[in-house]
């Protein structure tokens, strides 16, 4: 137990320069007219005025979200901009706090306290969160929260509500749809897919009462262009690296599609792998797959900049809380802590910039790759991670007692 605590303290040491979390107060005071929220605000105002937000915003502004998001953004454009910006900040922080609370309620025993502690530390030390708040790009935290709440609803057996929440997240920003790999393929639940499609159609249908059909046609025409922005300098996607070596756009799209197909095949396979099931830990393996699904989305999307990595905070906290109460080998726990540091903190970026300045490494991509590769053995070689003999002995004793 003490060895695990030491690992936690050493990992947290990397992040002490981000405490206290001053940016939360700063966000309420700063001028955000050049922030991403200004894009959302202008899009909502444009929609309320009967204009096309995809072509009628200011010249330097691009609105790249589905038309179903316009009524949501339109609510904020009712207020003056300063008040709307403050309400926006309160909303996405409240969404995240709600997701954390409800997810904690699904965690049992001593692990619940560990989860809340780890999640709080990760949030308060997250460079992606700092970056997100400075940009006022809170839509990412809202989508994260909806995805987590869909997981909570699934685990409390409210499957239709789970599908509705995931559909809402998808219609706010499309990549959430790839979480169907977890909810449908890994869990072998076609009914969930049906519920999701019904929810999508229902939400779009209701939105047509206030959103003109032409906006959907326009968005569908520009969607391929919006997604395939491989030249984004801050991209933390593996596809960006292939772009830099000169691969064509069709080749880059093929790599992205192939990656999701590979994950889907893997998720389908490991769910029926009885050898892995013999080691138990069904919920732990589900936690790991949910995290893996999100990591691959970030790994393959060309629009994965730094701030979308706020997605990993709660899934990683859930995963780490399980590792800390399981009989896990210390070396594996240290590896996960190291990967989490790359995924969460700018301290690594600062250190690397001193060593290799002026070269800038995609450190979040590196952390993603380490974490992804570290999760795979959970399904294929669990004895490389767990102290199997101790676990088998524990299982035998539990069987004798029962």
C-alpha positions as CSV (number, residue, x, y, z in Angstrom):
1,X,0.0,0.0,0.0
2,X,2.8,2.4,0.9
3,X,4.5,1.8,-2.4
4,X,1.3,2.8,-4.2
5,X,1.1,6.0,-2.1
6,X,4.7,6.8,-3.0
7,X,3.9,6.4,-6.7
8,X,0.9,8.8,-6.4
9,X,3.0,11.4,-4.5
10,X,5.8,11.2,-7.1
11,X,3.3,11.6,-9.9
12,X,1.5,14.5,-8.2
13,X,4.9,16.2,-7.7
14,X,5.1,16.8,-11.5
15,X,2.0,19.0,-11.2
16,X,2.5,21.2,-8.1
17,X,3.3,24.3,-10.2
18,X,-0.4,24.3,-11.3
19,X,-1.8,24.6,-7.8
20,X,-3.5,26.9,-6.8
21,X,-5.8,26.8,-9.7
22,X,-5.9,30.6,-10.3
23,X,-7.3,30.4,-13.8
24,X,-10.8,29.6,-12.5
25,X,-11.2,33.1,-11.0
26,X,-9.3,34.7,-13.9
27,X,-11.8,33.3,-16.4
28,X,-14.6,35.3,-14.8
29,X,-12.7,38.5,-15.1
30,X,-10.9,38.2,-18.5
31,X,-12.1,39.7,-21.8
32,X,-13.2,36.7,-23.9
33,X,-14.3,38.5,-27.0
34,X,-11.5,36.7,-28.9
35,X,-12.3,33.4,-27.3
36,X,-14.1,30.3,-28.7
37,X,-17.2,31.2,-26.7
38,X,-17.4,34.3,-28.8
39,X,-17.9,32.0,-31.8
40,X,-20.7,30.1,-30.0
41,X,-22.3,33.4,-29.0
42,X,-22.2,34.8,-32.5
43,X,-23.5,31.6,-34.0
44,X,-26.4,31.6,-31.6
45,X,-27.1,35.3,-32.3
46,X,-26.9,34.6,-36.1
47,X,-29.4,31.8,-35.8
48,X,-31.8,33.9,-33.8
49,X,-31.6,36.5,-36.5
50,X,-32.4,34.1,-39.2
51,X,-29.0,34.1,-40.7
52,X,-26.7,31.2,-41.7
53,X,-24.0,30.9,-39.0
54,X,-21.8,28.8,-41.3
55,X,-21.3,31.8,-43.7
56,X,-22.5,34.9,-41.9
57,X,-20.2,35.2,-38.9
58,X,-17.2,37.5,-38.9
59,X,-14.5,36.8,-41.4
60,X,-12.0,35.4,-38.9
61,X,-14.6,33.1,-37.2
62,X,-15.5,29.6,-38.3
63,X,-18.5,27.7,-36.7
64,X,-18.0,24.0,-37.1
65,X,-20.7,22.4,-34.9
66,X,-23.9,20.6,-35.9
67,X,-27.1,22.7,-36.5
68,X,-28.7,20.9,-33.5
69,X,-26.3,22.9,-31.2
70,X,-27.7,26.3,-32.4
71,X,-30.7,26.4,-30.0
72,X,-28.3,25.6,-27.1
73,X,-25.9,28.4,-28.1
74,X,-28.9,30.7,-28.8
75,X,-29.9,30.6,-25.2
76,X,-26.7,32.4,-24.2
77,X,-27.0,35.0,-27.0
78,X,-30.2,36.3,-25.3
79,X,-28.0,37.9,-22.6
80,X,-25.3,40.5,-23.0
81,X,-21.9,39.0,-23.8
82,X,-20.2,39.5,-20.4
83,X,-23.0,37.9,-18.5
84,X,-23.3,35.1,-21.1
85,X,-19.6,34.3,-20.7
86,X,-19.9,34.0,-17.0
87,X,-23.0,31.8,-17.3
88,X,-21.2,29.7,-19.9
89,X,-18.3,29.1,-17.4
90,X,-20.7,28.2,-14.6
91,X,-22.6,25.8,-16.9
92,X,-19.7,23.7,-18.2
93,X,-18.0,23.5,-14.7
94,X,-21.4,22.5,-13.2
95,X,-21.8,19.8,-15.9
96,X,-18.4,18.4,-15.1
97,X,-19.0,18.4,-11.3
98,X,-22.3,16.6,-11.9
99,X,-20.7,14.0,-14.0
100,X,-18.0,13.4,-11.4
101,X,-20.6,13.1,-8.6
102,X,-22.8,10.6,-10.4
103,X,-19.9,8.5,-11.6
104,X,-18.6,8.4,-8.1
105,X,-22.0,7.0,-7.0
106,X,-21.4,4.0,-9.3
107,X,-18.1,3.2,-7.6
108,X,-18.3,0.9,-4.6
109,X,-16.4,0.6,-1.3
110,X,-13.0,2.2,-0.6
111,X,-12.5,2.8,-4.3
112,X,-15.1,5.6,-4.3
113,X,-13.0,7.9,-2.1
114,X,-9.9,7.1,-4.2
115,X,-11.7,7.9,-7.4
116,X,-13.0,11.3,-6.1
117,X,-9.5,12.2,-4.8
118,X,-7.7,11.2,-8.1
119,X,-10.4,12.9,-10.3
120,X,-10.1,16.1,-8.2
121,X,-6.3,16.1,-8.4
122,X,-6.3,15.5,-12.2
123,X,-8.8,18.3,-12.8
124,X,-7.0,20.8,-10.6
125,X,-3.7,20.0,-12.3
126,X,-4.8,19.6,-15.9
127,X,-3.1,21.7,-18.5
128,X,-5.9,20.9,-21.0
129,X,-8.4,22.3,-18.6
130,X,-6.3,25.4,-18.1
131,X,-6.0,25.8,-21.9
132,X,-9.8,25.1,-22.3
133,X,-10.7,27.8,-19.8
134,X,-8.4,30.4,-21.3
135,X,-10.0,29.8,-24.7
136,X,-13.5,29.5,-23.0
137,X,-13.9,26.3,-25.0
138,X,-16.3,24.7,-22.5
139,X,-18.2,22.7,-25.0
140,X,-15.6,20.0,-24.7
141,X,-16.3,19.6,-20.9
142,X,-20.0,19.5,-21.6
143,X,-19.6,16.7,-24.2
144,X,-17.3,14.9,-21.8
145,X,-19.9,15.2,-19.0
146,X,-22.7,13.9,-21.3
147,X,-20.5,10.9,-22.3
148,X,-19.7,10.2,-18.6
149,X,-23.4,10.5,-17.7
150,X,-24.3,8.1,-20.5
151,X,-21.9,5.6,-18.9
152,X,-23.5,6.2,-15.5
153,X,-27.0,5.6,-17.0
154,X,-25.8,2.4,-18.6
155,X,-24.3,1.1,-15.4
156,X,-27.5,1.9,-13.5
157,X,-29.5,0.0,-16.2
158,X,-31.1,3.1,-17.7
159,X,-30.1,2.1,-21.2
160,X,-32.5,4.4,-23.1
161,X,-31.4,7.4,-21.1
162,X,-27.8,6.4,-21.7
163,X,-28.4,6.4,-25.5
164,X,-30.2,9.7,-25.4
165,X,-27.3,11.4,-23.5
166,X,-24.8,10.0,-26.0
167,X,-27.0,11.2,-28.9
168,X,-27.1,14.7,-27.4
169,X,-23.3,14.7,-27.1
170,X,-23.0,13.5,-30.6
171,X,-25.3,16.2,-32.0
172,X,-23.3,18.8,-30.1
173,X,-20.0,17.5,-31.5
174,X,-19.8,14.5,-33.7
175,X,-16.8,12.4,-32.5
176,X,-18.8,11.2,-29.4
177,X,-20.5,8.8,-31.9
178,X,-17.4,6.6,-31.8
179,X,-18.2,5.7,-28.2
180,X,-20.7,3.3,-29.7
181,X,-17.7,0.9,-30.0
182,X,-17.9,0.6,-26.2
183,X,-21.6,0.7,-25.8
184,X,-22.6,-1.5,-28.7
185,X,-19.7,-3.6,-29.8
186,X,-17.9,-4.3,-26.6
187,X,-21.1,-4.7,-24.6
188,X,-22.7,-6.7,-27.5
189,X,-25.9,-4.7,-27.3
190,X,-27.7,-4.0,-30.6
191,X,-30.7,-2.6,-28.7
192,X,-28.5,0.2,-27.5
193,X,-27.7,1.0,-31.1
194,X,-31.4,1.1,-31.9
195,X,-32.1,3.4,-29.0
196,X,-29.3,5.7,-30.1
197,X,-30.5,5.9,-33.6
198,X,-34.1,6.6,-32.4
199,X,-32.8,9.3,-30.1
200,X,-30.8,10.9,-32.9
201,X,-33.7,11.0,-35.2
202,X,-36.0,12.3,-32.5
203,X,-33.7,15.1,-31.5
204,X,-33.0,16.2,-35.1
205,X,-36.8,16.0,-35.8
206,X,-37.6,18.2,-32.8
207,X,-34.8,20.6,-33.8
208,X,-36.4,21.1,-37.3
209,X,-39.2,23.0,-35.6
210,X,-36.7,25.8,-35.0
211,X,-33.6,25.0,-37.2
212,X,-34.1,25.4,-41.0
213,X,-33.5,22.2,-43.0
214,X,-31.1,24.1,-45.3
215,X,-28.6,24.4,-42.4
216,X,-28.4,20.7,-42.1
217,X,-27.7,20.3,-45.8
218,X,-25.1,23.0,-45.7
219,X,-23.4,21.4,-42.7
220,X,-23.3,18.0,-44.3
221,X,-21.6,19.5,-47.3
222,X,-18.9,21.2,-45.3
223,X,-18.5,18.4,-42.7
224,X,-15.8,16.4,-44.6
225,X,-13.7,19.6,-45.0
226,X,-14.1,20.5,-41.3
227,X,-13.0,17.1,-40.1
228,X,-10.0,16.7,-42.4
229,X,-8.0,19.6,-41.2
230,X,-4.7,17.7,-41.0
231,X,-2.6,20.9,-41.0
232,X,-3.5,22.1,-37.5
233,X,-0.2,22.9,-35.8
234,X,-1.3,21.9,-32.3
235,X,-2.9,18.6,-33.3
236,X,-2.1,15.8,-30.9
237,X,-3.3,13.1,-33.4
238,X,-1.2,10.4,-35.0
239,X,-2.9,11.3,-38.3
240,X,-1.1,14.6,-38.1
241,X,2.3,12.9,-38.1
242,X,1.4,10.9,-41.3
243,X,0.3,14.2,-42.9
244,X,3.7,15.7,-42.1
245,X,5.5,12.9,-44.0
246,X,3.5,13.7,-47.1
247,X,0.7,11.1,-47.2
248,X,-2.3,12.1,-49.4
249,X,-5.7,13.0,-47.9
250,X,-7.3,9.6,-49.0
251,X,-4.5,7.8,-47.3
252,X,-4.9,9.8,-44.1
253,X,-8.7,9.1,-44.1
254,X,-8.0,5.4,-44.6
255,X,-5.6,5.3,-41.6
256,X,-8.3,7.0,-39.4
257,X,-11.0,4.6,-40.6
258,X,-8.7,1.5,-40.3
259,X,-7.9,2.6,-36.7
260,X,-11.5,2.7,-35.6
261,X,-12.2,-0.7,-37.4
262,X,-9.2,-2.2,-35.6
263,X,-10.5,-1.0,-32.2
264,X,-14.0,-2.3,-33.0
265,X,-12.6,-5.8,-33.9
266,X,-10.5,-5.8,-30.7
267,X,-13.5,-4.7,-28.6
268,X,-15.6,-7.5,-30.1
269,X,-12.8,-10.1,-29.5
270,X,-11.9,-9.3,-25.9
271,X,-15.5,-9.4,-24.8
272,X,-15.7,-13.1,-25.7
273,X,-12.2,-14.0,-24.5
274,X,-13.0,-16.5,-21.8
275,X,-9.3,-16.8,-20.9
276,X,-9.2,-13.2,-19.8
277,X,-12.6,-13.6,-18.1
278,X,-11.1,-16.3,-15.9
279,X,-9.3,-13.6,-14.1
280,X,-12.5,-11.8,-13.2
281,X,-12.6,-8.0,-12.8
282,X,-15.4,-7.6,-15.2
283,X,-16.0,-3.9,-14.2
284,X,-12.3,-3.1,-14.3
285,X,-12.1,-4.4,-17.8
286,X,-15.1,-2.3,-18.8
287,X,-13.5,0.8,-17.3
288,X,-10.4,0.1,-19.2
289,X,-12.3,-0.3,-22.5
290,X,-14.2,2.9,-22.0
291,X,-10.9,4.7,-21.5
292,X,-9.3,3.0,-24.4
293,X,-12.3,4.0,-26.7
294,X,-11.8,7.6,-25.8
295,X,-8.1,7.5,-26.2
296,X,-8.4,6.1,-29.7
297,X,-10.9,8.8,-30.6
298,X,-8.3,11.4,-29.6
299,X,-5.6,9.4,-31.2
300,X,-7.2,9.3,-34.7
301,X,-9.1,12.6,-34.9
302,X,-7.2,15.3,-36.8
303,X,-9.0,17.9,-34.7
304,X,-7.6,16.6,-31.4
305,X,-5.8,19.6,-30.1
306,X,-4.7,20.0,-26.5
307,X,-8.0,21.0,-24.9
308,X,-10.0,18.0,-26.1
309,X,-7.8,15.9,-23.8
310,X,-10.0,17.0,-20.9
311,X,-11.9,14.0,-21.9
312,X,-9.4,11.7,-20.2
313,X,-9.8,13.2,-16.7
314,X,-12.7,11.1,-15.4
315,X,-12.0,7.9,-17.4
316,X,-8.4,7.9,-16.2
317,X,-9.4,8.6,-12.6
318,X,-11.9,5.7,-12.8
319,X,-9.1,3.5,-14.2
320,X,-6.5,4.6,-11.7
321,X,-8.9,4.1,-8.8
322,X,-9.3,0.5,-9.8
323,X,-5.6,0.0,-10.2
324,X,-5.0,1.4,-6.7
325,X,-7.3,-1.1,-5.0
326,X,-6.4,-4.1,-7.2
327,X,-3.3,-6.3,-6.7
328,X,-1.4,-4.6,-9.5
329,X,2.3,-4.8,-10.1
330,X,4.1,-1.6,-9.0
331,X,5.9,-1.2,-12.3
332,X,2.6,-1.2,-14.2
333,X,1.1,1.4,-11.9
334,X,4.2,3.6,-12.4
335,X,3.8,3.3,-16.2
336,X,0.2,4.4,-16.0
337,X,1.2,7.3,-13.7
338,X,3.9,8.3,-16.2
339,X,1.4,8.2,-19.1
340,X,-1.1,10.2,-17.1
341,X,1.5,12.9,-16.5
342,X,2.0,13.3,-20.3
343,X,-1.8,13.3,-20.8
344,X,-2.5,15.9,-18.1
345,X,0.3,18.2,-17.3
346,X,2.3,20.9,-19.1
347,X,5.2,20.2,-16.7
348,X,6.4,17.5,-19.1
349,X,6.2,20.0,-22.0
350,X,8.2,22.5,-20.0
351,X,10.9,20.0,-19.1
352,X,11.2,18.6,-22.7
353,X,11.3,22.1,-24.1
354,X,14.4,22.9,-22.0
355,X,16.1,19.7,-23.2
356,X,15.3,19.8,-26.9
357,X,14.3,23.5,-27.4
358,X,13.1,24.7,-29.8
359,X,11.6,21.4,-30.9
360,X,8.0,20.9,-29.8
361,X,6.9,17.3,-29.2
362,X,3.3,16.2,-29.3
363,X,3.5,15.1,-25.6
364,X,-0.2,14.4,-25.3
365,X,0.0,12.1,-28.3
366,X,2.9,10.4,-26.6
367,X,1.0,10.0,-23.4
368,X,-2.0,8.7,-25.4
369,X,0.2,6.1,-27.1
370,X,1.8,4.9,-23.9
371,X,-1.6,4.6,-22.1
372,X,-3.2,2.9,-25.1
373,X,-0.5,0.3,-25.3
374,X,-0.6,-0.2,-21.6
375,X,-4.3,-1.0,-21.6
376,X,-4.1,-3.8,-24.2
377,X,-2.3,-6.3,-22.0
378,X,-5.3,-6.2,-19.5
379,X,-7.2,-8.3,-22.0
380,X,-4.4,-10.3,-23.6
381,X,-1.8,-10.8,-20.9
382,X,-3.4,-10.0,-17.5
383,X,-0.7,-12.0,-15.7
384,X,1.8,-9.3,-16.8
385,X,-0.1,-6.7,-14.8
386,X,-1.7,-8.5,-11.8
387,X,-0.1,-10.6,-9.1
388,X,-2.0,-13.6,-10.4
389,X,-1.0,-16.1,-7.8
390,X,-2.2,-13.9,-5.0
391,X,-5.4,-13.3,-6.8
392,X,-6.0,-17.0,-7.5
393,X,-5.4,-17.7,-3.8
394,X,-7.8,-15.0,-2.8
395,X,-10.5,-16.4,-5.2
396,X,-10.0,-19.9,-3.8
397,X,-10.5,-18.6,-0.3
398,X,-13.6,-16.7,-1.3
399,X,-15.0,-19.9,-3.0
400,X,-14.3,-22.0,0.2
401,X,-16.0,-19.4,2.4
402,X,-19.1,-19.4,0.1
